[in-house]
Amino acid sequence: MVHTQGAHHEHDAASRYRSYYLVFAASFIVFLAIALAGQLLGWHWRAWLPGAEGVKSLFGGVKAAVYTFMSHLT
């Protein structure tokens, strides 16, 4: 019985871990598309994304925005 509960707990943790990274990847793709469009059009896209204001690189700004966004979800 104890083994069954432990296996269920591990499955639940793995499911949460997988769903977190699924949301992270989807958010990263959306924010990257916004940043790339803004970069190509010469707009100030860093002001649009939360947490990306002080970051110099495109991927660093997108990553900071995704982490800021994810912190608001939990």
Z-matrix of the N, CA and C atoms (Angstrom, degrees):
N
C 1 1.439
C 2 1.531 1 110.97
N 3 1.332 2 116.82 1 -42.78
C 4 1.460 3 120.71 2 179.74
C 5 1.521 4 110.21 3 -64.10
N 6 1.310 5 116.79 4 -38.50
C 7 1.462 6 120.72 5 179.43
C 8 1.524 7 110.86 6 -63.08
N 9 1.302 8 118.67 7 -37.07
C 10 1.458 9 122.84 8 179.08
C 11 1.526 10 111.04 9 -66.31
N 12 1.333 11 116.29 10 -41.93
C 13 1.466 12 119.17 11 179.37
C 14 1.524 13 111.07 12 -66.98
N 15 1.317 14 117.62 13 -38.75
C 16 1.457 15 121.10 14 178.32
C 17 1.514 16 111.62 15 -65.38
N 18 1.317 17 116.50 16 -40.43
C 19 1.464 18 120.32 17 178.15
C 20 1.520 19 110.77 18 -65.52
N 21 1.335 20 116.29 19 -38.19
C 22 1.470 21 120.02 20 178.31
C 23 1.528 22 110.59 21 -65.58
N 24 1.320 23 116.50 22 -40.20
C 25 1.469 24 120.88 23 178.94
C 26 1.531 25 110.74 24 -64.31
N 27 1.323 26 117.70 25 -41.94
C 28 1.466 27 121.33 26 178.61
C 29 1.523 28 110.92 27 -64.94
N 30 1.321 29 116.81 28 -39.86
C 31 1.462 30 120.89 29 177.92
C 32 1.523 31 110.72 30 -64.70
N 33 1.322 32 116.93 31 -40.49
C 34 1.463 33 121.80 32 179.17
C 35 1.523 34 111.11 33 -65.27
N 36 1.321 35 117.22 34 -42.27
C 37 1.466 36 121.44 35 178.87
C 38 1.525 37 110.56 36 -65.97
N 39 1.319 38 117.13 37 -41.35
C 40 1.462 39 120.55 38 178.83
C 41 1.527 40 110.72 39 -65.51
N 42 1.305 41 116.93 40 -36.37
C 43 1.457 42 121.27 41 178.34
C 44 1.525 43 111.15 42 -65.70
N 45 1.332 44 116.49 43 -42.86
C 46 1.472 45 120.20 44 177.76
C 47 1.519 46 111.00 45 -65.61
N 48 1.323 47 116.66 46 -41.34
C 49 1.458 48 122.41 47 178.44
C 50 1.525 49 110.44 48 -60.74
N 51 1.317 50 117.04 49 -44.81
C 52 1.463 51 122.53 50 179.78
C 53 1.525 52 111.06 51 -66.16
N 54 1.311 53 117.99 52 -42.32
C 55 1.465 54 120.52 53 -178.81
C 56 1.530 55 111.13 54 -68.67
N 57 1.348 56 117.11 55 -35.55
C 58 1.460 57 120.45 56 177.01
C 59 1.529 58 110.36 57 -60.42
N 60 1.317 59 116.65 58 -47.50
C 61 1.461 60 119.54 59 -178.60
C 62 1.520 61 112.90 60 -73.04
N 63 1.312 62 117.56 61 -24.73
C 64 1.460 63 120.43 62 173.24
C 65 1.531 64 110.38 63 -67.16
N 66 1.318 65 116.53 64 -44.44
C 67 1.470 66 120.59 65 176.64
C 68 1.526 67 110.11 66 -65.85
N 69 1.346 68 117.19 67 -40.06
C 70 1.462 69 120.87 68 178.64
C 71 1.526 70 110.74 69 -60.73
N 72 1.336 71 117.02 70 -46.67
C 73 1.462 72 120.72 71 -178.42
C 74 1.521 73 111.61 72 -65.63
N 75 1.323 74 117.55 73 -42.01
C 76 1.461 75 120.51 74 178.67
C 77 1.532 76 110.79 75 -64.10
N 78 1.324 77 117.01 76 -42.32
C 79 1.464 78 121.01 77 178.26
C 80 1.520 79 111.04 78 -64.99
N 81 1.327 80 116.81 79 -40.21
C 82 1.457 81 120.53 80 179.53
C 83 1.527 82 110.58 81 -62.19
N 84 1.315 83 117.35 82 -42.29
C 85 1.463 84 120.65 83 179.81
C 86 1.528 85 111.11 84 -65.07
N 87 1.329 86 117.17 85 -42.93
C 88 1.469 87 120.51 86 179.81
C 89 1.524 88 110.51 87 -64.80
N 90 1.344 89 116.89 88 -48.08
C 91 1.460 90 119.60 89 -179.46
C 92 1.526 91 112.08 90 -66.91
N 93 1.325 92 117.01 91 -32.93
C 94 1.460 93 120.36 92 177.08
C 95 1.521 94 110.38 93 -66.35
N 96 1.312 95 117.30 94 -40.30
C 97 1.466 96 120.58 95 177.61
C 98 1.527 97 110.63 96 -63.04
N 99 1.317 98 117.27 97 -41.88
C 100 1.467 99 121.26 98 177.50
C 101 1.526 100 110.42 99 -62.95
N 102 1.343 101 116.37 100 -45.44
C 103 1.465 102 120.62 101 -178.64
C 104 1.523 103 111.62 102 -66.46
N 105 1.322 104 117.41 103 -40.77
C 106 1.463 105 120.06 104 178.80
C 107 1.526 106 111.51 105 -65.28
N 108 1.325 107 116.93 106 -41.99
C 109 1.467 108 120.00 107 177.86
C 110 1.527 109 110.32 108 -62.91
N 111 1.318 110 116.10 109 -44.21
C 112 1.458 111 119.55 110 177.85
C 113 1.517 112 112.79 111 -64.21
N 114 1.320 113 116.67 112 -39.77
C 115 1.466 114 121.05 113 179.29
C 116 1.527 115 111.10 114 -65.11
N 117 1.327 116 116.53 115 -44.00
C 118 1.467 117 120.42 116 -178.85
C 119 1.527 118 112.39 117 -67.79
N 120 1.322 119 116.58 118 -32.16
C 121 1.462 120 120.36 119 179.90
C 122 1.531 121 113.15 120 -89.03
N 123 1.324 122 116.95 121 -4.35
C 124 1.458 123 121.27 122 177.34
C 125 1.521 124 113.71 123 77.63
N 126 1.332 125 117.32 124 23.36
C 127 1.465 126 121.26 125 179.63
C 128 1.521 127 110.40 126 -90.17
N 129 1.310 128 116.84 127 163.63
C 130 1.463 129 122.67 128 178.06
C 131 1.524 130 108.85 129 -88.80
N 132 1.315 131 115.84 130 77.27
C 133 1.460 132 122.11 131 -173.60
C 134 1.517 133 113.28 132 -73.23
N 135 1.321 134 118.79 133 -21.56
C 136 1.477 135 120.71 134 -178.30
C 137 1.521 136 111.88 135 -63.57
N 138 1.301 137 117.89 136 -27.45
C 139 1.466 138 120.69 137 177.92
C 140 1.526 139 111.39 138 -73.22
N 141 1.308 140 117.98 139 -20.01
C 142 1.467 141 121.79 140 -179.47
C 143 1.519 142 112.18 141 -79.94
N 144 1.327 143 116.94 142 -31.11
C 145 1.457 144 121.09 143 -174.06
C 146 1.524 145 110.69 144 -98.21
N 147 1.335 146 117.37 145 132.73
C 148 1.468 147 119.91 146 -178.42
C 149 1.524 148 111.47 147 -68.99
N 150 1.326 149 117.14 148 128.19
C 151 1.449 150 121.43 149 177.46
C 152 1.514 151 115.31 150 89.07
N 153 1.318 152 118.90 151 -7.11
C 154 1.465 153 121.40 152 -175.56
C 155 1.522 154 112.54 153 -96.95
N 156 1.308 155 117.66 154 3.94
C 157 1.463 156 119.97 155 -172.73
C 158 1.523 157 113.85 156 -63.06
N 159 1.324 158 118.61 157 -40.30
C 160 1.454 159 120.82 158 -174.26
C 161 1.522 160 114.94 159 -97.67
N 162 1.315 161 118.05 160 4.77
C 163 1.464 162 121.39 161 -175.37
C 164 1.525 163 109.57 162 -93.89
N 165 1.318 164 116.78 163 138.57
C 166 1.461 165 121.52 164 -175.02
C 167 1.529 166 113.81 165 -85.25
N 168 1.333 167 118.13 166 -38.18
C 169 1.467 168 120.14 167 -174.57
C 170 1.523 169 111.62 168 -89.22
N 171 1.307 170 115.97 169 157.65
C 172 1.461 171 122.27 170 179.82
C 173 1.529 172 111.01 171 -64.65
N 174 1.333 173 116.34 172 -51.92
C 175 1.461 174 119.85 173 -178.18
C 176 1.522 175 112.02 174 -68.62
N 177 1.319 176 117.13 175 -34.73
C 178 1.464 177 120.21 176 176.26
C 179 1.514 178 111.78 177 -65.05
N 180 1.323 179 116.55 178 -39.62
C 181 1.463 180 120.57 179 177.59
C 182 1.512 181 112.41 180 -66.91
N 183 1.329 182 116.30 181 -40.95
C 184 1.467 183 120.51 182 178.24
C 185 1.524 184 109.97 183 -66.26
N 186 1.319 185 116.72 184 -42.96
C 187 1.469 186 120.59 185 179.78
C 188 1.527 187 110.50 186 -62.90
N 189 1.329 188 117.85 187 -43.07
C 190 1.460 189 121.24 188 177.87
C 191 1.525 190 111.04 189 -63.53
N 192 1.317 191 117.10 190 -39.28
C 193 1.459 192 120.83 191 178.89
C 194 1.525 193 111.26 192 -65.92
N 195 1.308 194 117.29 193 -40.11
C 196 1.469 195 120.61 194 179.93
C 197 1.525 196 110.32 195 -67.24
N 198 1.328 197 117.73 196 -43.61
C 199 1.458 198 119.77 197 177.88
C 200 1.529 199 111.42 198 -62.71
N 201 1.329 200 117.34 199 -39.51
C 202 1.465 201 120.18 200 176.97
C 203 1.517 202 110.71 201 -64.58
N 204 1.326 203 116.29 202 -44.10
C 205 1.463 204 121.14 203 178.39
C 206 1.530 205 111.34 204 -62.00
N 207 1.324 206 116.97 205 -43.57
C 208 1.457 207 120.79 206 -178.99
C 209 1.528 208 111.48 207 -66.38
N 210 1.312 209 118.16 208 -31.61
C 211 1.468 210 119.90 209 178.52
C 212 1.530 211 111.39 210 -68.36
N 213 1.316 212 117.04 211 -25.29
C 214 1.461 213 119.96 212 177.37
C 215 1.519 214 112.31 213 -78.76
N 216 1.324 215 117.95 214 -19.00
C 217 1.465 216 121.46 215 -178.92
C 218 1.513 217 112.67 216 -78.50
N 219 1.327 218 117.74 217 -28.39
C 220 1.467 219 119.47 218 -175.45
C 221 1.484 220 112.58 219 -94.78
